[in-house]
Amino acid sequence: MDFRTYLDLQKHRVSQVVDTSLQQFKSEDWQVVTMMGQQKYVSLFDRHWDIVCDYPSRRGKYLRPTLVLLMAEAMSGSSDTAMHTAAAMQMSEDWILIHDDWEDGSLERRGMPALHRLVSSEIAVNAGDTLHECMHRVLSENFRLLDVDLARRVQHEFFLMIERTTFGQYAEIKWTQENKDDMTEEDVLFTVSGKTVYYTIAGPLRLGAILAGASEEQLRRIYEFSYPVGLCFQIRDDVLDLIGDFEGQKKQKYNDIFEGKRTLILLHLLRSCTPEERERIEATLSKPREEKSEAEVQYIRDLMDHYGSISYAESEAERYASLALELLPGIDFIRDDYHELFRQMVEFILRRGR
């Protein structure tokens, strides 16, 4: 089985758990409303849950929950005990994206308007809060299904991963709001290490490993392998924002420039361009998203081509992917028949078109 097929298979499995859990939680919550004698608000209740289920129903790539299951299978031979952790992983992505889209002023998500563009910002954030609570409910199933000490270990890693993610988001927002003009590649990699390395790659793989009984040394080696994979993922994401159309779903181009995000591509441009060009770029970046004109953004995008900034990023993604493949033998505690899936996973992240 190749990795794309494996990803589709696990997406189907996890999405069933997510959908079933959300329906169960909706039913349980309705019982509370009924107990309180407030049945006349049924239409309000149903609308609330429609909004809560919006992002889950749009179906992301499901890479993160798939990596939880992949590592659990690669170490123990079974992913059954990891299924609720994988479902909680996917729910975490959906509530984080709702909040991120509002924080970043994003226009779209998965080919449709961002949730705060469909409903008010306050209602969108509230839906994210509800999904956050649902994530906890799914994760708490581990205390019923697993040994208590193992469930606690999973929960501890899960919450460390979420905290590192929100810390990375804080740094990115703060530096964007301040229009920080002295950012280094080290600064960019710092934000990426939390928001992408840990949350997208290392955290899911470590969770799967913990569920399979991994030692602390094995978890350290998983992080070592995950670091260049996560950097490759984010750089590829940044490149796709500038050159991809997400299979025709993407309508707004150059979101990172509109949002003023400091990426490796932008940093390469800023150190390559003339002082006059840099002054014009920074003047545009300092504006709120809604005040940036398409012409101003296109000017920056054209300079990225002129100075080879996108090509530079693509070469960096290739370099990090190669480093990850060099480190892959270091996680020699996975089953031999899973090494090829891990190799294909790195290639998938490097070559993905969306």
FENMO-V228615 format. One record per run of one state. SS is the DSSP state (A for helix, B for strand, O for the rest). FROM is the first residue (numbers start at 0). TO is the last residue. Records with the same first field share a line. If there is no record, write none. Layout:
SS->FROM-TO, FROM-TO
//
This chain:
O->0-1, 35-37, 52-52, 58-61, 76-78, 104-106, 109-110, 113-113, 118-119, 140-140, 145-146, 177-183, 211-214, 243-253, 259-262, 272-273, 285-287, 291-292, 306-307, 330-334, 351-353
A->2-34, 38-51, 53-57, 62-75, 79-103, 114-117, 120-139, 141-144, 147-176, 184-210, 215-242, 254-258, 263-271, 274-284, 288-290, 293-305, 308-329, 335-350
B->107-108, 111-112
//
